[in-house]
């Protein structure tokens, strides 16, 4: 059970209060989602926790599953009469920032991972997980969300090539701070605390086994999250099975995430632009304004690759993300046309699948 705190310590402010005003007159109260499962949520209103489910109207009006509550959301809820610690969520307040990816199950749909985040802590270990191209993608996701990206490289105590890796990462991280830490020795962990002040929310992003849950335990000074021993080959073991907002003793908040195997960007224009602003600056010098940077004459981007001033793998990754965005745009257009087809039944994507009754034999 989470100890009582104020709404302000949970990140509540005048802006959220203005958004909530319309629901206050209906006898509802604000709360923040700290755990989200498929059909129910754990909410915290400052004083107590509630186990809640979405109202039928909210579920019915949700055109996409992305409209339903996720960890970090502020919601308007109402306690259920006669049911202790049970509540119903009637609305989700507007999100200031959100982490989204292309749904692995429905390519034309958005999957929101978490909401109202101030800082994205992108975690990679220096031993078995370090991959510049993957970090590039995570940085694009962070820029896309509106949160501040920060890169954390873990397992400092096991690595001997730190300087070389930092040099390789520098052109990719660009303005994003990079910190090297060890959850074993505690070195560098205090640097993470600067992003976790009272009322501030951070989210941990990264592969399974890189030490995200262990980092939370290090920040809290106790075993709050389940962890597992590192394997003999240096790889971590997956332990996190759901997303959860954890409140630290200083009032900061951090969201732990299961490792994501698929990381398809969603609304990626801003994320790609900000993560690859060096390529955007080169593209402005191309002879043609609609240059695809493939075979057109006078392409400043291809010239930079040929001259070695732009890393070829970075350019390839950039082009891959651009291609993914084009594929997503096509999938969205096809889905929109299907939904406008007269007489075509419109599935409620947020509803539970109906179970057919078995026929009696």
C-alpha positions, 0 to 999 in steps of 0.5 A: 500500500502506498503511503498517503501523499498530496496530489501535488507530489503526484505531479498535479498542478493548476493545468490539470486542475483546469482540465478536471473542472468539468468533472468536479461538478459531476461529483468525480475526483482526480487520481493518477494511474500507477498500474495498468492491466488490460481491464483494470487499473490501480489508481492513487488519489494521494490518500489511498489506492483504488482498484478501478475499471473503465466506465462502459461509456468510456470504453464504448467511446474509445475509438482506439485502445490508445484512448483508454488509461495508461500508467501516468495518466490522470483520470476522473474517477468515482468510488463505487457505492458499497464496494470498498476501495473500488472505483470507476474511471469515467474520463482520461485528462488530456496528456501532456506527453506520451510514449507511443509505438506502433501496435505490434498486433495492429500495425495501423493502431497506436499503443500508448506505453505511458503518459505525462512523463518529464524525462525518458531514461534510456537504459543500455548496459555496456556489456551485452546490450550496447547497440548504437542503432537501437539507442538511436531508435529509443532517442527518436521515441523520446523526442517524439514523446515530448519528454527530455531524453537521457541515456544511462549506460549500466554495468560500469563495473563489468566494462573495460571499453567505456571511453570507446563506447562513449565516443561511438555514442556521442554523434547519436546522443548529441544534446542528450545527457549520457551517464555511466552508472553501476548498480553494484558499486553505486557509482553514478546513481546519484547523477540520476536523482537530478531528474527525479525531483518532487513531482517529476516523473521519469520512465525507464526504457530499454531492453530486458535485463539491462538493470532497470528494476535494479536501478529503481532499487538502488534509487530507493535504497531497498528491494522494491522491485523484483530482480534476478541474478545476472547470467554467466554470460553477463546478460541480465534476466527479465523480471518486469512483467507490467508497467508501474509508477513507483514513488521515491522517498524524495517525491520523484516518480519513476515508471518501470517498463518490461523490455520491448522486443518491437519498437515501431515509432508512431507519430515519428516526424518530430522524433526523427527530425530532432534525433537526426537534426544533423541530417536535416541540416544537410538535407536543406543543402540538397539541390532538390527540396524533395530529395530522397537522398538516394540517387538524385544529383546534388544530394548533400546527404549522400555527399557527406556519406561519401566524404565520411563526415556522416556515418553510413550506418547512421544514414541507413538507420535514418532512411529505415525510419523514414521508410517505416513512417511511410509504411505506417502512413499507408496503413493508416490511410487504408484503415481510414478508407475501410472505416468509411466504407458504407455498411461496414461494421465498425469494431470497438477496438477497446472492447473485450473479445466476446467468448462464444458459448460451447454448444452442449453435446 
